[in-house]
Amino acid sequence: MILVQLGTHELEFPRMLQLIEECIDEGVIDEKIMVQRGNTKYQSDKMEFVEYLSYEEMEVLTKEARYILTHGGTGSIITSIRHGKKVVAFPRLKKYNEHNDDHQEEILDMMESQEYIKVCHDGDDLVQIIKDLDNFEPKVFSSDNSKMVGILRNFIDGIDTRHTKKR
């Protein structure tokens, strides 16, 4: 089983599900797909959907999943890699009205550069990323909050600077 997590953000994220459905159509994914879709109203008879899951339900499905396809939410990603799962993350992008800004892209780039996850950026070939997952050995997660706090501080400082310049 493959677990797909779209999180709980109020904006829809159908682009990710369309890419996954293309992989199903091409035969790259040929197993059960369980989707936690949140506010995304996408429909397909090729996947099973649930809007929201409790923490306990998500834990069970994460443990059962062969790998995880997820939005760029840090909670979803960290839970998955703590369980030793291979993760492909998709940043929600502002240009598609999937998020208010592109912070997920910045966070995912950092996590990918440290070899915790694979990222499917806008325009990347998800088919190839999934084919290459068998050869991907993610780094074992160890919590180093100082790095994440630094990244978040820099991001917030950047927001403050942008808002200050507009005044």
C-alpha positions, 0 to 999 in steps of 0.5 A: 500500500502507498499512503498519500498525504495532502494535509489539512491546508484549506487550499486544494492540491489536485496537481499532486493527485493528477501526477500520481494518477498518471503513474497508475495509468503508466503501470509504475504504481500498481498497488493500493493507494490510500489518500488522505485528501483534506480539502482537495475534492479530486475524485478517481476510481483508482485510489481510495480517499478519506478526508482526514485521519486521526493521529493514531489512524495516520500512524497505523497507515504510515507503518503499513505503507511501502512508501509515502507520497506527501505534500511539503508539510513538515509534520507529515514528512518527519512522521514518515521518515521517523518510521524509516519510510521512503518519502517523495514530497511535493511542494504546494506552490503559490503559482497554482494557488496551492499555498500562500507562499513557496516555503514548502519548496525551501524546506523540501530542498533542505531535506532532500539535500540532506538525503532524507527524502526525494522531492517532486518539484514542479515539472519533475518526472514523478514516473522516474522518481518512483522507478528510482525509489528502490535504489534510494536509501534515505538517511536515518532521521535524527532530530537536530532542531537547531538547523530547522529553527535556523531555516525557519528564522531565516524564512521569517526574517525574509518575510519581515524584510519584504513587508518592511520594504513595501511600506 
